[in-house]
């Protein structure tokens, strides 16, 4: 799917044009690896080395998705 087809589809689904264009821009940046590296901000703010989102997702998100739904009745 082209970026323009994605924008057109989102607009047809009811998103404002400006938002559809920004979503496609963010997805393009992710696809091309524009945000694939980290600077020194994480280390400066937390004192810890940055790690990949994929590592975070495996360590935090995946177990949360596998956890039983408690209190949702």
N, C-alpha and C positions, 0 to 999 in steps of 0.2 A: 504494500500500500504506500502510495506517495504521501508526503507531508500534506500536500494540498487536499488529497482525498480524505485524510484524517480530519483536517480542519472542516471541510465541507460536511462530513458525517456528523461531527460534533455540533456544528451550527444547525444542521437539520434536526438533531436531537434536542435542540433548544438552548445550547450554550451560546452566550454572546460571542460575537466574532473575536473580540479582543482576548477573551479567555481561551477560546479554542486555539488561537495563534500562540498564546503563551504556553499552553500545555504541550503543543507540538514542539515549541522551542526547547522546553525542558527535556522532553523525550529525545530530541535530536542531540542535545548536549550529552545526555547519558549514553546514547548510542555511539557517539564519537569519542567517548572517554574524556570529555572536557573536565569533568569533576572527578577524575580517577586518581588524583593525587591529593595529598594533604599538605598543608603548610605547617607552621609552628604553633598555630593557635591552640590546638588541643593540648599539646605538651605544656604550653605556657599557662593555660587556664587550669588544667587538671593535674599536672605533674606526671601524667602517664603518656606513653607513646600512643599515637593514633593507630587504629586498626581498621580493617576493611569492613564495610557494611555487611558483606556476606558472612563474616565471622560473627558479627553482632546478631544477625538474623538466625544463624544456627544456634547460638548460645542462648538467646533470649526469646526470640519470636517463635521459633519452631516448638520449643517445649510448652510455651503458652498456648499454642494452637492445639497441642495434644492433651492439655489438661482438661479434666472433666469440668463441665459447666455447673458450678455450684451456685445455688441460690437463684437460679433463673427458671422459676416455675410460674 
